[in-house]
Amino acid sequence: MVTNFRPSYSHLLVKYLKERIQEHGNNTSVWQRLSLVLLALLLTGAVSNTASQTPQRVYVTNHCRNTVTVIDTATNTIASTIIVGNGPYRVAFTPDGARAYVPNYLSDTVSVINTATNSVVTTIPVGSSPFGVAINPGGTRAYVTNGASNSVSIINTVTSAVIDSISVGASPRGITITPDGTRIYVANSDSNNVSVIDTATNAVVSTVTVGTFPVAIGIVPNGSRAYVTNYLVDTVSVINTATNSVIATIPVGSGPELVAITPDGNRAYVPNIKSASVSVINTATNSVIATVPVGIFPFGSAITSDGSRAYVTNINPGTVSVIDTANNTVIANAPAGECPFGIAISPSALTAPSVTIRGRVRSASGRGIFRASLNLTDNEGNTQTVYTNSIGYYQFQGVTAGKTYNLTIRAKHYEFSPQILTINEEIKNLNFIARGN
C-alpha cells in the first residue's frame, strides 16, 4: 500500500495537466507554469465589556516552496512568509488563533507557528505523508491524518508530543471535528469511506461509505451535517451525523477539493480543481446555486468569520481569489507563494476587556500593611506591579480579562503564599493575609 500511495492521486492529476499543456501548444509562459505544477505533482503525489475586533489573517501553505504565506485580509497583500517543513499541505488554527499547525507531507512532520511572531516554535514528527489537520474546540489536541500510515496522530498541544495514534481507512486525507468536540470525521481516499472517531475513547465508532476518492470534509456549525468532496466522481456526499448515513449526493464541478462552510451554515464553497471554478452549495436544499470562475487549479478554501468573503487558493499562477459571498463574484486576487494548497483564516482576534482588581493586604492581626508590592504576571511573562497604601489597600487597573495570572506579594517582615488567579471580571475585594504574623 505504501509503495503505491504517492503515484495514485498524482497519476490522475498529471494526466489532466498534460492534456491542458497540449491544448496551449507552444505558449512558453503557460508551459513554464504548468510544468512547474506537473513537477510538484510527480514529486509529491498530490494536489490536494466590549471587545474590539482586529483584521484577520489568511495562512496559505506553499507546497512547492516549503513556506506559508500570510495575507492581510484588510489589504489582500502578503504580510509575512514563514519557512516550514517540506511539502506543506493543509493548515489549521487553535481556537484562540495563537498557533497554526501545518502538516509537512514530504517531511512527515507538523510545523507549529506562533502567529504573534509568525515563526515556527516547534516541529513535531508524526506518521508518514501527513495531509490534514484539525484542532479540537478546547485547543488541547491536534489531529493529523497520515496518508501513507493509514492513521491519525493525536498531538497534545501543550506538550507538543504525539500521545496516541488511531488506525483508520486507506489513505486518510481530509479531517474535521464536530463543534462539540465529541466526534472526528476522516476522509479515507483509497477506501471510499469516512471514519468516525469518538474523541473520548479515540476509537472508530462508525464507517460511512461515500463517493469515490473522498478528499475533504466540512461540518456545518450546528454539527448536524458533514459535507464530503468526492474527487473522482465530481460529487459531494452529505452525511447526517446523528445517524452517520449519507442523505444526499450533490453534483459539483470537476475534481472537488477542500470544502469550506460559512459561519451561518447556509452555504458550502467547493473548489473544483479541474474546472477552475468554485461550486456554491445551498445547504438547506443541498443544491448548487452558483458557480464562480476562479484561477487555474483551485484547491483550498476558507471563509472569514463574518461570512462576507471566501478565499480560494489557485495553484497556478500562485494566487488566492477573494470571493464576495453576497453576490458570489471574485473581487480580488491576492498574491501567494508557489503552488498554494491549504488555506485557513485566523479566528477574529478579540481584544479582551480590561478590568480592575482591588483589595487589601493585612497582617494576621488584621492591620493593613503599608508598601507591600503585588506582582501580577501573565503566561507570557508580562508583569504589572502595584503597592499598597498606608492602610494596606491596593488596586490593579487595565488587567486583561480571560487570562490566568500568577500573583506574588512581598512585604518586609511578612510572608504570603503565591496565588494563581483566572480573571474573568472585575474584582472588588481580593484580600490577602500574611502567614504567621
The 8 nearest C-alpha neighbors of each residue, nearest first, counted from 0:
[[1, 2, 3, 4, 147, 169, 170, 148],
 [0, 2, 4, 147, 3, 148, 5, 146],
 [3, 1, 0, 4, 5, 6, 147, 7],
 [4, 2, 0, 1, 5, 6, 7, 147],
 [3, 5, 1, 7, 2, 6, 0, 147],
 [4, 6, 44, 7, 3, 43, 8, 9],
 [7, 5, 44, 9, 10, 4, 8, 3],
 [8, 6, 4, 10, 5, 9, 3, 44],
 [7, 9, 10, 11, 45, 6, 44, 5],
 [8, 10, 44, 12, 45, 6, 11, 40],
 [11, 9, 13, 8, 12, 7, 6, 14],
 [10, 12, 14, 9, 13, 8, 15, 7],
 [13, 11, 15, 9, 14, 10, 16, 8],
 [12, 14, 16, 10, 15, 11, 9, 17],
 [15, 13, 17, 11, 12, 16, 10, 18],
 [14, 16, 12, 18, 13, 17, 19, 11],
 [17, 15, 13, 19, 18, 14, 12, 20],
 [18, 16, 20, 14, 19, 15, 13, 21],
 [17, 19, 21, 15, 16, 20, 22, 14],
 [20, 18, 16, 22, 21, 17, 15, 23],
 [21, 19, 17, 23, 22, 18, 16, 30],
 [22, 20, 18, 24, 19, 23, 17, 25],
 [21, 23, 19, 20, 24, 18, 17, 25],
 [24, 22, 20, 21, 26, 25, 19, 29],
 [25, 23, 21, 22, 26, 20, 30, 27],
 [26, 24, 27, 23, 30, 29, 21, 20],
 [25, 27, 29, 28, 24, 23, 30, 31],
 [28, 26, 30, 29, 25, 31, 24, 32],
 [29, 27, 31, 30, 26, 32, 33, 25],
 [28, 30, 32, 31, 27, 26, 33, 23],
 [31, 29, 27, 33, 28, 32, 34, 26],
 [32, 30, 28, 34, 29, 33, 27, 35],
 [31, 33, 29, 35, 34, 30, 28, 36],
 [34, 32, 36, 30, 35, 31, 29, 37],
 [33, 35, 37, 31, 36, 32, 30, 38],
 [36, 34, 38, 32, 33, 37, 31, 39],
 [35, 37, 39, 33, 34, 38, 40, 32],
 [36, 38, 34, 40, 35, 39, 33, 13],
 [39, 37, 41, 35, 40, 36, 34, 42],
 [40, 38, 36, 42, 37, 41, 43, 63],
 [41, 39, 37, 44, 43, 42, 38, 9],
 [40, 42, 38, 39, 44, 43, 37, 9],
 [43, 41, 39, 40, 44, 38, 5, 45],
 [42, 44, 40, 45, 41, 39, 5, 105],
 [43, 45, 5, 9, 6, 40, 41, 8],
 [46, 44, 47, 9, 43, 40, 8, 5],
 [47, 45, 40, 340, 9, 44, 298, 12],
 [46, 45, 298, 340, 256, 88, 214, 257],
 [49, 352, 50, 353, 351, 354, 424, 400],
 [48, 50, 352, 51, 351, 350, 353, 349],
 [49, 51, 350, 351, 352, 349, 48, 52],
 [50, 52, 350, 349, 49, 53, 351, 348],
 [53, 51, 349, 348, 347, 350, 50, 54],
 [52, 54, 348, 55, 349, 347, 51, 350],
 [55, 53, 73, 72, 56, 52, 347, 348],
 [56, 54, 345, 347, 72, 53, 344, 71],
 [55, 57, 71, 345, 70, 344, 72, 69],
 [56, 58, 344, 70, 69, 343, 345, 59],
 [57, 59, 69, 343, 342, 68, 344, 67],
 [60, 58, 342, 68, 67, 341, 339, 61],
 [59, 61, 67, 341, 340, 339, 87, 62],
 [62, 60, 339, 66, 338, 336, 337, 64],
 [61, 63, 86, 87, 338, 65, 64, 60],
 [64, 62, 338, 61, 337, 65, 39, 86],
 [63, 65, 66, 61, 62, 337, 336, 86],
 [66, 64, 85, 86, 83, 62, 84, 61],
 [65, 67, 82, 61, 83, 81, 64, 60],
 [66, 68, 60, 81, 59, 61, 80, 58],
 [67, 69, 80, 59, 58, 79, 335, 336],
 [68, 70, 58, 79, 78, 57, 77, 80],
 [71, 69, 77, 57, 78, 76, 56, 75],
 [70, 72, 56, 75, 73, 76, 74, 78],
 [73, 71, 75, 74, 56, 55, 70, 54],
 [72, 74, 71, 75, 54, 55, 76, 56],
 [73, 75, 76, 72, 71, 70, 77, 333],
 [76, 74, 72, 71, 333, 70, 73, 77],
 [75, 77, 74, 70, 71, 333, 78, 334],
 [78, 76, 70, 69, 79, 71, 68, 334],
 [77, 79, 70, 69, 71, 76, 80, 68],
 [78, 80, 69, 77, 68, 81, 117, 70],
 [81, 79, 68, 67, 69, 66, 82, 78],
 [82, 80, 67, 66, 83, 118, 68, 117],
 [81, 83, 66, 65, 67, 80, 84, 119],
 [82, 84, 66, 65, 110, 81, 85, 67],
 [85, 83, 103, 65, 106, 87, 86, 110],
 [86, 84, 65, 105, 106, 103, 87, 104],
 [85, 87, 62, 104, 105, 103, 65, 88],
 [88, 86, 103, 62, 60, 102, 104, 85],
 [87, 89, 341, 130, 102, 60, 103, 340],
 [90, 88, 341, 131, 101, 102, 60, 130],
 [89, 91, 101, 100, 341, 343, 342, 132],
 [92, 90, 100, 99, 133, 343, 132, 134],
 [93, 91, 99, 96, 98, 94, 100, 345],
 [92, 94, 96, 138, 95, 98, 134, 97],
 [95, 93, 96, 138, 92, 136, 346, 137],
 [96, 94, 97, 93, 346, 348, 92, 138],
 [97, 95, 93, 94, 346, 92, 345, 98],
 [96, 98, 114, 95, 113, 93, 115, 99],
 [97, 99, 113, 112, 114, 93, 96, 92],
 [98, 100, 92, 112, 91, 111, 93, 101],
 [99, 101, 111, 91, 90, 110, 92, 112],
 [100, 102, 90, 110, 109, 89, 103, 87],
 [103, 101, 109, 129, 87, 88, 130, 108],
 [104, 102, 87, 86, 84, 108, 106, 85],
 [103, 105, 128, 129, 86, 107, 106, 87],
 [104, 106, 86, 85, 103, 107, 128, 43],
 [105, 107, 85, 108, 103, 104, 84, 86],
 [108, 106, 127, 128, 104, 125, 105, 103],
 [107, 109, 124, 125, 106, 103, 123, 102],
 [108, 110, 102, 123, 101, 122, 103, 111],
 [109, 111, 122, 101, 100, 83, 121, 119],
 [112, 110, 100, 121, 119, 99, 120, 122],
 [113, 111, 119, 99, 98, 118, 114, 120],
 [112, 114, 98, 117, 115, 118, 116, 97],
 [115, 113, 117, 116, 97, 98, 112, 99],
 [114, 116, 113, 117, 97, 118, 98, 112],
 [115, 117, 118, 114, 113, 112, 119, 120],
 [118, 116, 114, 113, 115, 112, 81, 119],
 [117, 119, 116, 112, 113, 120, 81, 114],
 [120, 118, 112, 111, 121, 113, 110, 117],
 [119, 121, 112, 111, 118, 113, 122, 110],
 [122, 120, 111, 119, 110, 123, 112, 159],
 [121, 123, 110, 109, 111, 108, 124, 120],
 [122, 124, 109, 108, 125, 110, 121, 159],
 [125, 123, 108, 107, 109, 122, 126, 161],
 [124, 126, 108, 107, 152, 123, 127, 109],
 [127, 125, 145, 107, 148, 129, 128, 152],
 [126, 128, 147, 107, 148, 145, 129, 146],
 [129, 127, 104, 146, 145, 107, 147, 105],
 [130, 128, 145, 104, 144, 102, 146, 127],
 [131, 129, 172, 144, 88, 102, 104, 145],
 [132, 130, 144, 173, 172, 89, 143, 174],
 [131, 133, 143, 142, 91, 174, 90, 144],
 [132, 134, 142, 175, 141, 91, 174, 176],
 [135, 133, 141, 140, 93, 138, 142, 136],
 [134, 136, 138, 137, 140, 180, 176, 141],
 [137, 135, 138, 180, 94, 134, 178, 179],
 [136, 138, 139, 135, 94, 140, 180, 134],
 [137, 139, 93, 135, 136, 140, 94, 134],
 [138, 140, 156, 137, 155, 157, 135, 141],
 [139, 141, 155, 156, 154, 135, 138, 134],
 [140, 142, 134, 154, 133, 153, 156, 143],
 [141, 143, 153, 133, 132, 152, 134, 151],
 [144, 142, 132, 152, 151, 131, 145, 141],
 [145, 143, 151, 131, 129, 130, 171, 172],
 [146, 144, 129, 126, 148, 150, 128, 127],
 [145, 147, 170, 171, 128, 149, 148, 129],
 [146, 148, 127, 128, 1, 149, 145, 170],
 [149, 147, 145, 127, 150, 146, 126, 128],
 [150, 148, 169, 170, 146, 147, 167, 145],
 [149, 151, 166, 167, 165, 145, 148, 144],
 [150, 152, 144, 165, 143, 164, 145, 142],
 [151, 153, 164, 143, 142, 163, 125, 154],
 [154, 152, 142, 163, 161, 162, 141, 164],
 [155, 153, 161, 141, 140, 160, 156, 162],
 [154, 156, 140, 159, 160, 157, 158, 139],
 [157, 155, 159, 139, 140, 158, 154, 141],
 [158, 156, 155, 159, 139, 160, 140, 154],
 [157, 159, 160, 155, 156, 154, 161, 139],
 [160, 158, 156, 155, 157, 154, 123, 161],
 [161, 159, 158, 155, 154, 162, 123, 156],
 [162, 160, 154, 153, 163, 155, 152, 159],
 [161, 163, 153, 154, 160, 155, 164, 152],
 [162, 164, 153, 161, 152, 165, 154, 201],
 [165, 163, 152, 151, 153, 150, 166, 162],
 [164, 166, 151, 150, 167, 152, 201, 163],
 [167, 165, 150, 149, 151, 164, 168, 203],
 [166, 168, 150, 149, 194, 165, 169, 151],
 [169, 167, 187, 190, 149, 171, 170, 194],
 [168, 170, 189, 149, 190, 187, 171, 188],
 [171, 169, 146, 188, 187, 149, 189, 147],
 [172, 170, 187, 146, 186, 144, 188, 169],
 [173, 171, 130, 131, 214, 186, 144, 146],
 [172, 174, 215, 186, 214, 131, 216, 185],
 [175, 173, 185, 184, 131, 216, 133, 132],
 [174, 176, 184, 133, 183, 216, 217, 185],
 [177, 175, 183, 182, 180, 184, 178, 135],
 [176, 178, 180, 179, 222, 182, 181, 183],
 [177, 179, 180, 222, 176, 220, 136, 221],
 [180, 178, 177, 181, 136, 222, 182, 176],
 [179, 181, 177, 178, 135, 182, 136, 176],
 [182, 180, 198, 179, 197, 177, 199, 183],
 [183, 181, 197, 196, 177, 198, 180, 176],
 [182, 184, 176, 196, 195, 175, 177, 185],
 [183, 185, 195, 175, 174, 194, 176, 193],
 [186, 184, 174, 194, 193, 173, 187, 171],
 [185, 187, 193, 173, 171, 213, 172, 214],
 [188, 186, 171, 168, 170, 190, 169, 192],
 [187, 189, 212, 213, 170, 191, 190, 214],
 [190, 188, 169, 170, 191, 187, 212, 168],
 [189, 191, 169, 192, 187, 188, 168, 212],
 [192, 190, 211, 212, 188, 189, 209, 210],
 [191, 193, 208, 209, 207, 190, 187, 186],
 [192, 194, 186, 207, 185, 206, 187, 208],
 [195, 193, 206, 185, 184, 205, 167, 203],
 [196, 194, 184, 205, 203, 183, 204, 206],
 [197, 195, 203, 183, 202, 182, 204, 198],
 [196, 198, 182, 201, 199, 202, 200, 181],
 [199, 197, 201, 181, 200, 182, 196, 183],
 [200, 198, 197, 201, 181, 202, 182, 196],
 [199, 201, 202, 198, 197, 196, 203, 204],
 [202, 200, 198, 197, 199, 196, 165, 203],
 [201, 203, 200, 196, 197, 204, 165, 198],
 [204, 202, 196, 195, 205, 197, 194, 201],
 [205, 203, 196, 195, 202, 197, 206, 194],
 [204, 206, 195, 203, 194, 207, 196, 243],
 [205, 207, 194, 193, 195, 192, 208, 204],
 [208, 206, 193, 192, 209, 244, 243, 194],
 [207, 209, 192, 191, 193, 206, 210, 245],
 [208, 210, 192, 191, 236, 207, 211, 193],
 [211, 209, 229, 191, 213, 212, 236, 232],
 [210, 212, 191, 229, 231, 232, 213, 230],
 [211, 213, 188, 191, 229, 230, 231, 189],
 [214, 212, 229, 188, 228, 186, 230, 211],
 [213, 215, 173, 172, 188, 186, 228, 212],
 [216, 214, 173, 257, 228, 227, 186, 213],
 [217, 215, 227, 226, 173, 174, 175, 258],
 [216, 218, 226, 225, 258, 259, 260, 175],
 [219, 217, 225, 224, 222, 226, 220, 177],
 [218, 220, 264, 222, 221, 224, 260, 225],
 [221, 219, 222, 264, 178, 218, 262, 263],
 [222, 220, 219, 223, 178, 264, 224, 218],
 [221, 223, 219, 220, 177, 224, 178, 218],
 [222, 224, 240, 221, 239, 219, 241, 225],
 [225, 223, 239, 238, 240, 222, 218, 219],
 [224, 226, 218, 238, 217, 237, 227, 216],
 [225, 227, 237, 217, 216, 236, 218, 235],
 [226, 228, 216, 236, 235, 215, 229, 237],
 [229, 227, 235, 213, 215, 255, 214, 230],
 [230, 228, 213, 210, 234, 212, 211, 235],
 [231, 229, 254, 255, 212, 233, 232, 213],
 [230, 232, 211, 212, 233, 229, 254, 213],
 [231, 233, 234, 230, 229, 211, 210, 254],
 [234, 232, 253, 254, 230, 251, 231, 252],
 [235, 233, 250, 249, 229, 251, 232, 228],
 [234, 236, 228, 249, 227, 248, 229, 226],
 [235, 237, 248, 227, 226, 247, 209, 238],
 [238, 236, 226, 247, 245, 225, 246, 248],
 [239, 237, 245, 225, 244, 224, 240, 246],
 [238, 240, 224, 243, 241, 244, 242, 223],
 [241, 239, 243, 223, 242, 224, 238, 225],
 [242, 240, 239, 243, 223, 244, 224, 238],
 [241, 243, 244, 240, 239, 238, 245, 205],
 [244, 242, 240, 239, 241, 238, 207, 245],
 [243, 245, 238, 242, 239, 246, 207, 240],
 [246, 244, 238, 237, 247, 239, 236, 243],
 [245, 247, 237, 238, 244, 239, 248, 236],
 [248, 246, 237, 245, 236, 249, 285, 238],
 [247, 249, 236, 235, 237, 234, 250, 246],
 [248, 250, 235, 234, 286, 251, 236, 247],
 [251, 249, 234, 233, 235, 248, 252, 287],
 [252, 250, 234, 233, 278, 249, 253, 235],
 [253, 251, 271, 233, 274, 255, 254, 278],
 [252, 254, 273, 233, 274, 271, 255, 272],
 [253, 255, 230, 271, 272, 273, 233, 231],
 [256, 254, 271, 230, 270, 228, 253, 233],
 [255, 257, 270, 298, 271, 228, 258, 215],
 [258, 256, 299, 215, 300, 298, 269, 270],
 [257, 259, 269, 268, 217, 256, 300, 216],
 [260, 258, 268, 301, 267, 300, 217, 302],
 [259, 261, 267, 266, 264, 268, 217, 219],
 [260, 262, 264, 263, 306, 266, 302, 267],
 [263, 261, 264, 306, 304, 260, 220, 305],
 [264, 262, 261, 265, 220, 306, 266, 219],
 [265, 263, 219, 261, 262, 266, 220, 260],
 [264, 266, 282, 263, 281, 261, 283, 267],
 [265, 267, 281, 280, 261, 282, 264, 260],
 [266, 268, 260, 280, 259, 279, 261, 269],
 [267, 269, 279, 259, 258, 278, 260, 277],
 [268, 270, 258, 278, 277, 255, 271, 257],
 [271, 269, 277, 297, 256, 255, 298, 276],
 [272, 270, 255, 254, 252, 274, 253, 276],
 [271, 273, 296, 297, 254, 274, 275, 298],
 [274, 272, 253, 254, 271, 275, 296, 252],
 [273, 275, 276, 253, 271, 272, 252, 254],
 [276, 274, 295, 296, 293, 272, 294, 273],
 [277, 275, 292, 293, 274, 291, 271, 270],
 [276, 278, 270, 291, 269, 290, 271, 279],
 [277, 279, 290, 269, 268, 251, 289, 287],
 [280, 278, 268, 289, 287, 267, 288, 290],
 [281, 279, 287, 267, 266, 286, 288, 282],
 [280, 282, 266, 285, 283, 286, 284, 265],
 [281, 283, 285, 265, 284, 266, 280, 267],
 [284, 282, 281, 285, 265, 286, 266, 280],
 [283, 285, 286, 282, 281, 280, 287, 288],
 [286, 284, 282, 281, 283, 280, 249, 287],
 [285, 287, 284, 280, 281, 288, 249, 282],
 [288, 286, 280, 279, 289, 281, 278, 285],
 [287, 289, 279, 280, 286, 281, 290, 278],
 [290, 288, 279, 287, 278, 291, 327, 280],
 [289, 291, 278, 277, 279, 276, 292, 288],
 [290, 292, 277, 276, 293, 289, 328, 327],
 [293, 291, 276, 275, 277, 290, 294, 329],
 [292, 294, 276, 275, 291, 320, 295, 277],
 [295, 293, 313, 275, 297, 296, 315, 320],
 [294, 296, 275, 315, 313, 297, 314, 293],
 [295, 297, 272, 314, 313, 275, 273, 315],
 [298, 296, 313, 272, 312, 270, 295, 275],
 [297, 299, 312, 256, 270, 272, 340, 296],
 [300, 298, 257, 341, 312, 311, 342, 340],
 [299, 301, 311, 310, 259, 257, 342, 258],
 [302, 300, 310, 259, 343, 309, 342, 344],
 [301, 303, 309, 308, 306, 310, 261, 304],
 [304, 302, 306, 305, 308, 344, 307, 309],
 [303, 305, 306, 262, 347, 302, 346, 307],
 [306, 304, 303, 307, 262, 308, 302, 261],
 [307, 305, 303, 304, 261, 308, 262, 302],
 [308, 306, 324, 305, 323, 303, 325, 309],
 [309, 307, 323, 322, 324, 303, 306, 302],
 [308, 310, 302, 322, 301, 321, 311, 324],
 [309, 311, 321, 301, 300, 320, 302, 319],
 [312, 310, 300, 320, 319, 299, 313, 297],
 [313, 311, 319, 299, 297, 298, 339, 318],
 [314, 312, 297, 294, 318, 315, 296, 295],
 [315, 313, 338, 339, 317, 296, 316, 297],
 [316, 314, 317, 295, 313, 296, 338, 32],
 [315, 317, 318, 314, 313, 32, 295, 294],
 [318, 316, 315, 314, 337, 335, 338, 336],
 [319, 317, 334, 335, 313, 333, 316, 312],
 [318, 320, 312, 333, 311, 332, 313, 310],
 [319, 321, 332, 311, 310, 331, 322, 293],
 [320, 322, 310, 331, 329, 330, 309, 332],
 [323, 321, 329, 309, 328, 308, 324, 330],
 [322, 324, 308, 327, 325, 328, 326, 307],
 [323, 325, 327, 307, 308, 326, 322, 309],
 [326, 324, 323, 327, 307, 328, 308, 322],
 [325, 327, 324, 328, 323, 322, 329, 289],
 [328, 326, 324, 323, 325, 322, 291, 329],
 [327, 329, 322, 323, 326, 330, 291, 324],
 [330, 328, 322, 321, 331, 323, 320, 327],
 [329, 331, 321, 322, 328, 323, 332, 320],
 [332, 330, 321, 329, 320, 333, 322, 75],
 [333, 331, 320, 319, 321, 318, 334, 330],
 [332, 334, 319, 75, 318, 76, 331, 320],
 [335, 333, 318, 319, 332, 317, 76, 77],
 [336, 334, 318, 317, 68, 319, 333, 339],
 [337, 335, 61, 317, 339, 68, 338, 334],
 [336, 338, 317, 61, 63, 339, 64, 335],
 [337, 339, 314, 61, 62, 63, 317, 340],
 [340, 338, 61, 314, 60, 312, 337, 317],
 [339, 341, 60, 299, 298, 88, 61, 338],
 [342, 340, 89, 299, 60, 88, 59, 90],
 [341, 343, 59, 58, 299, 300, 90, 301],
 [344, 342, 58, 301, 57, 91, 90, 345],
 [345, 343, 57, 56, 58, 301, 303, 346],
 [344, 346, 56, 96, 55, 347, 57, 92],
 [347, 345, 96, 348, 344, 95, 304, 94],
 [348, 346, 55, 349, 345, 52, 304, 53],
 [347, 349, 53, 52, 346, 350, 55, 54],
 [350, 348, 52, 51, 351, 50, 347, 53],
 [349, 351, 50, 51, 348, 52, 352, 53],
 [350, 352, 50, 349, 400, 399, 353, 401],
 [353, 351, 48, 50, 400, 399, 49, 354],
 [352, 354, 399, 397, 398, 400, 351, 355],
 [355, 353, 425, 398, 397, 424, 400, 399],
 [354, 356, 396, 425, 395, 397, 398, 426],
 [357, 355, 426, 395, 394, 425, 427, 396],
 [356, 358, 394, 427, 393, 428, 429, 395],
 [359, 357, 428, 429, 430, 393, 392, 427],
 [358, 360, 392, 430, 391, 393, 431, 361],
 [359, 361, 431, 391, 430, 367, 368, 432],
 [362, 360, 367, 432, 366, 368, 365, 431],
 [361, 363, 433, 365, 364, 366, 432, 436],
 [364, 362, 436, 365, 433, 432, 435, 361],
 [363, 365, 362, 366, 436, 361, 432, 433],
 [364, 366, 362, 363, 361, 367, 432, 360],
 [365, 367, 361, 362, 364, 368, 363, 390],
 [366, 368, 391, 361, 390, 360, 362, 369],
 [369, 367, 391, 361, 360, 390, 371, 366],
 [368, 370, 389, 391, 388, 387, 371, 390],
 [371, 369, 387, 386, 388, 372, 368, 410],
 [370, 372, 410, 387, 386, 369, 409, 368],
 [373, 371, 386, 409, 408, 385, 370, 374],
 [374, 372, 408, 385, 384, 407, 386, 375],
 [373, 375, 384, 407, 406, 383, 382, 376],
 [374, 376, 406, 383, 382, 405, 404, 384],
 [377, 375, 382, 405, 404, 381, 380, 374],
 [376, 378, 404, 380, 379, 381, 403, 405],
 [377, 379, 380, 404, 376, 403, 381, 405],
 [380, 378, 377, 381, 376, 382, 404, 403],
 [379, 381, 377, 378, 376, 382, 404, 375],
 [382, 380, 376, 377, 379, 383, 378, 375],
 [383, 381, 376, 375, 380, 374, 384, 377],
 [382, 384, 375, 374, 376, 385, 381, 395],
 [385, 383, 374, 373, 375, 382, 372, 386],
 [384, 386, 373, 372, 395, 374, 393, 383],
 [387, 385, 372, 370, 371, 393, 373, 388],
 [386, 388, 393, 370, 391, 392, 371, 369],
 [389, 387, 391, 392, 390, 369, 370, 393],
 [388, 390, 369, 391, 387, 368, 370, 367],
 [391, 389, 367, 388, 392, 369, 368, 387],
 [392, 390, 367, 368, 387, 360, 388, 369],
 [391, 393, 359, 387, 388, 358, 390, 360],
 [394, 392, 387, 357, 358, 359, 386, 388],
 [393, 395, 357, 356, 396, 358, 385, 355],
 [396, 394, 356, 355, 357, 385, 398, 397],
 [395, 397, 355, 398, 354, 394, 356, 353],
 [398, 396, 353, 354, 355, 399, 395, 352],
 [397, 399, 353, 354, 396, 355, 400, 395],
 [400, 398, 353, 352, 351, 397, 354, 401],
 [401, 399, 423, 422, 402, 352, 353, 351],
 [400, 402, 423, 422, 399, 421, 351, 403],
 [403, 401, 400, 421, 422, 404, 399, 423],
 [402, 404, 421, 420, 377, 422, 378, 419],
 [403, 405, 377, 420, 376, 419, 421, 375],
 [404, 406, 419, 376, 375, 418, 420, 377],
 [407, 405, 375, 418, 374, 417, 419, 404],
 [406, 408, 417, 374, 373, 418, 405, 409],
 [409, 407, 373, 372, 415, 374, 410, 371],
 [408, 410, 372, 371, 373, 407, 411, 414],
 [409, 411, 371, 413, 412, 372, 408, 414],
 [410, 412, 413, 409, 371, 414, 370, 368],
 [411, 413, 410, 414, 436, 409, 433, 362],
 [414, 412, 410, 411, 433, 415, 436, 434],
 [413, 415, 434, 433, 416, 409, 412, 410],
 [416, 414, 433, 434, 408, 417, 413, 409],
 [415, 417, 418, 414, 407, 434, 408, 433],
 [418, 416, 407, 406, 415, 419, 408, 405],
 [417, 419, 406, 405, 420, 416, 407, 404],
 [420, 418, 405, 404, 406, 421, 417, 403],
 [421, 419, 404, 403, 422, 418, 405, 406],
 [420, 422, 403, 402, 404, 423, 419, 401],
 [421, 423, 400, 401, 402, 424, 420, 403],
 [424, 422, 400, 401, 421, 402, 425, 354],
 [423, 425, 422, 400, 354, 426, 401, 355],
 [424, 426, 354, 355, 356, 427, 423, 422],
 [427, 425, 356, 428, 357, 429, 424, 355],
 [426, 428, 357, 356, 358, 429, 425, 355],
 [429, 427, 358, 430, 357, 426, 359, 356],
 [428, 430, 358, 357, 427, 426, 359, 431],
 [429, 431, 359, 358, 428, 360, 432, 361],
 [430, 432, 360, 361, 359, 433, 429, 358],
 [433, 431, 361, 362, 363, 360, 434, 430],
 [432, 434, 362, 415, 414, 363, 413, 436],
 [433, 435, 414, 436, 415, 432, 363, 413],
 [434, 436, 363, 433, 414, 413, 362, 432],
 [435, 363, 434, 362, 433, 364, 413, 414]]
